[in-house]
């Protein structure tokens, strides 16, 4: 699902339901005050300083009263290339993005960051977390482009930790023995559609499912070990 500015009017109007105190405290303790937010960014190349940021998607991770995590609906927008940005034709072949499409609905980088950041800040308050931590598949790529856009726009109120991140390529290698996103998603028991891959929305959704499955599996094992210890 592609959520655009026109769908929600303004980021400030996005409603984040309140969490009860026990859920809030549990989440703040689970990740040391961090709120996991899955981010996927599609670009015009591999150089975060030189190449255009073309699409960004984010999925806030929700925790229920039992401590199980679930993905919230994806937030996404296309982004106008910053002035002088480089776009490699090969990158567009992979992503399928047409930067000249009249209905692309792209917005400027600063506006795109605010669109993503405002709901995340609301979620930080909801769960009593200090900072968001970027979750990505090969997260160094996404956090590099995110930080470059923050610097270019002189954005002073990013909710994200500057360098800490959770990398699902590493986590999936541990949990399933797979590091490629498509193979890890399949190993986790979810579907993978190659025709939808390499869009920020689809990759963010799949990465969020993968991250939640790993975290929830670990919780289930930890609960089982704790029960066995109590019975000993």
C-alpha positions as CSV (number, residue, x, y, z in Angstrom):
1,X,0.0,0.0,0.0
2,X,1.5,3.3,-1.1
3,X,0.6,6.1,1.3
4,X,1.1,9.6,0.0
5,X,0.7,13.2,1.3
6,X,-2.7,13.5,-0.4
7,X,-4.0,10.4,1.3
8,X,-3.3,11.7,4.9
9,X,-3.4,15.5,4.3
10,X,-0.5,16.3,6.5
11,X,1.8,14.2,8.6
12,X,0.7,16.1,11.7
13,X,-2.8,14.7,11.3
14,X,-1.7,11.0,11.4
15,X,-3.3,9.4,14.4
16,X,-1.2,7.0,16.5
17,X,-3.4,5.1,19.0
18,X,-2.2,5.4,22.6
19,X,-0.4,2.5,24.3
20,X,-1.2,1.4,27.8
21,X,1.5,1.9,30.4
22,X,2.6,-1.8,30.5
23,X,3.0,-2.0,26.7
24,X,4.9,1.3,26.7
25,X,7.3,0.2,29.4
26,X,7.8,-3.2,27.9
27,X,8.7,-1.8,24.5
28,X,11.1,0.8,26.0
29,X,12.9,-2.0,27.9
30,X,12.9,-4.5,25.0
31,X,15.3,-2.5,22.7
32,X,17.0,-0.3,25.2
33,X,14.9,2.7,24.6
34,X,15.0,2.3,20.8
35,X,11.9,2.0,18.5
36,X,12.6,-0.2,15.5
37,X,11.5,1.3,12.2
38,X,12.0,-0.5,9.0
39,X,13.3,1.7,6.2
40,X,13.8,1.0,2.5
41,X,15.2,3.5,0.1
42,X,15.4,3.4,-3.7
43,X,18.0,5.5,-5.3
44,X,19.8,6.6,-8.5
45,X,23.0,4.8,-7.6
46,X,25.2,3.7,-4.7
47,X,26.8,7.0,-3.7
48,X,24.7,8.6,-1.0
49,X,26.3,12.1,-1.4
50,X,26.1,12.2,-5.2
51,X,23.2,9.9,-6.3
52,X,19.5,10.8,-6.0
53,X,17.1,9.5,-3.3
54,X,14.1,8.6,-5.4
55,X,11.7,6.7,-3.0
56,X,11.5,6.1,0.7
57,X,9.3,3.7,2.7
58,X,9.0,3.2,6.4
59,X,7.2,0.7,8.6
60,X,6.9,1.4,12.3
61,X,7.0,-1.8,14.4
62,X,4.1,-2.2,16.9
63,X,4.3,-4.3,20.1
64,X,1.2,-5.7,21.6
65,X,0.4,-6.3,25.3
66,X,2.0,-9.8,25.2
67,X,5.3,-8.4,23.8
68,X,4.8,-9.7,20.3
69,X,5.8,-7.3,17.5
70,X,3.8,-6.6,14.3
71,X,4.3,-4.3,11.3
72,X,2.2,-1.2,11.1
73,X,1.0,0.0,7.6
74,X,3.7,1.2,5.4
75,X,4.4,4.9,4.8
76,X,5.9,5.8,1.5
77,X,6.5,8.6,-0.9
78,X,8.4,9.2,-4.1
79,X,11.1,11.9,-3.9
80,X,12.2,14.6,-6.2
81,X,15.9,14.3,-7.0
82,X,17.9,17.0,-5.3
83,X,19.5,19.7,-7.6
84,X,22.5,18.3,-9.4
85,X,21.8,14.7,-8.3
86,X,23.2,11.9,-10.4
87,X,20.9,9.1,-11.6
88,X,22.4,6.0,-13.1
89,X,20.3,4.4,-15.9
90,X,21.2,0.9,-14.6
91,X,19.6,1.8,-11.2
92,X,16.3,2.8,-12.9
93,X,16.3,-0.5,-14.8
94,X,16.5,-2.4,-11.5
95,X,13.9,-0.3,-9.6
96,X,11.6,0.4,-12.6
97,X,11.2,4.0,-11.4
98,X,10.3,6.5,-14.1
99,X,11.4,9.9,-12.7
100,X,9.5,11.7,-15.5
101,X,6.2,10.0,-15.0
102,X,3.4,12.7,-14.7
103,X,1.6,10.8,-11.9
104,X,4.6,9.8,-9.8
105,X,3.6,12.3,-7.1
106,X,7.1,13.0,-6.0
107,X,7.8,15.5,-3.2
108,X,10.9,17.4,-2.2
109,X,13.4,15.8,0.1
110,X,12.6,17.9,3.1
111,X,8.9,17.3,2.8
112,X,9.5,13.6,2.3
113,X,11.6,13.4,5.5
114,X,8.9,15.2,7.5
115,X,6.2,12.9,6.0
116,X,8.1,9.9,7.4
117,X,9.4,11.5,10.6
118,X,6.2,12.9,12.1
119,X,4.4,9.5,12.6
120,X,7.7,8.0,13.9
121,X,7.9,10.8,16.6
122,X,4.3,10.1,17.6
123,X,5.2,6.4,18.0
124,X,8.2,7.3,20.1
125,X,5.9,9.1,22.6
126,X,3.4,6.3,22.4
127,X,6.0,3.7,23.4
128,X,8.1,5.9,25.7
129,X,11.2,5.3,23.5
130,X,14.1,7.7,23.2
131,X,15.1,7.3,19.5
132,X,14.1,5.3,16.4
133,X,16.6,2.8,15.2
134,X,16.7,2.0,11.5
135,X,16.0,-1.6,10.5
136,X,17.1,-2.4,7.0
137,X,18.3,-5.2,4.8
138,X,21.9,-4.2,4.4
139,X,21.0,-1.3,6.6
140,X,24.3,0.6,6.0
141,X,23.0,1.5,2.6
142,X,19.7,2.9,3.8
143,X,21.1,4.8,6.8
144,X,23.8,6.3,4.6
145,X,21.2,7.7,2.2
146,X,18.9,8.8,5.0
147,X,21.7,10.7,6.8
148,X,22.8,12.3,3.5
149,X,19.3,13.6,2.9
150,X,19.2,14.9,6.5
151,X,22.4,16.8,5.9
152,X,21.4,18.2,2.6
153,X,18.1,19.6,3.9
154,X,19.7,20.7,7.2
155,X,17.0,18.8,9.1
156,X,17.5,19.3,12.8
157,X,14.8,17.0,14.2
158,X,15.4,13.5,12.9
159,X,14.0,10.8,15.2
160,X,16.6,8.3,14.1
161,X,19.8,7.4,15.9
162,X,22.7,8.7,13.8
163,X,24.5,5.4,13.3
164,X,22.9,2.5,15.2
165,X,20.8,0.1,13.2
166,X,19.5,-3.4,13.0
167,X,20.5,-5.3,9.9
168,X,18.1,-8.0,8.8
169,X,20.7,-9.5,6.4
170,X,22.8,-10.4,9.5
171,X,19.8,-11.4,11.6
172,X,18.4,-13.6,8.8
173,X,21.8,-15.2,8.4
174,X,21.7,-16.2,12.0
175,X,18.0,-17.2,12.1
176,X,17.6,-18.9,8.7
177,X,21.0,-19.3,7.2
178,X,20.0,-16.9,4.4
179,X,21.3,-13.4,3.8
180,X,19.6,-12.5,0.5
181,X,16.2,-10.8,1.2
182,X,14.2,-13.0,-1.1
183,X,15.6,-16.2,0.2
184,X,15.3,-15.1,3.8
185,X,11.7,-14.1,3.3
186,X,10.9,-17.5,1.8
187,X,12.9,-19.3,4.5
188,X,10.7,-17.5,7.1
189,X,7.6,-18.9,5.5
190,X,6.4,-15.8,3.7
191,X,5.7,-15.2,0.0
192,X,8.0,-13.4,-2.3
193,X,7.0,-11.8,-5.6
194,X,10.0,-11.0,-7.8
195,X,7.9,-8.6,-10.0
196,X,7.2,-6.4,-7.0
197,X,10.7,-6.5,-5.6
198,X,13.0,-3.4,-5.7
199,X,10.2,-1.0,-4.9
200,X,10.6,0.7,-1.5
201,X,7.1,-0.3,-0.4
202,X,7.4,-4.0,-1.2
203,X,10.9,-4.4,0.2
204,X,10.0,-2.5,3.4
205,X,6.9,-4.6,3.9
206,X,8.8,-7.9,3.4
207,X,11.7,-6.7,5.6
208,X,9.3,-5.8,8.3
209,X,7.7,-9.2,8.2
210,X,11.2,-10.8,8.4
211,X,12.3,-8.7,11.3
212,X,9.1,-9.3,13.3
213,X,9.3,-13.1,12.7
214,X,12.9,-13.2,14.0
215,X,12.1,-11.1,17.1
216,X,9.0,-13.1,17.8
217,X,10.8,-16.4,17.4
218,X,13.5,-15.3,19.8
219,X,10.8,-14.3,22.3
220,X,9.1,-17.7,22.0
221,X,12.4,-19.5,22.6
222,X,13.3,-17.2,25.5
223,X,9.8,-17.7,27.1
224,X,10.3,-21.5,26.7
225,X,13.7,-21.5,28.3
226,X,12.4,-19.3,31.1
227,X,9.5,-21.8,31.7
228,X,11.9,-24.7,31.8
229,X,14.1,-22.9,34.2
230,X,11.2,-22.2,36.5
231,X,10.2,-25.9,36.4
232,X,13.7,-27.1,37.3
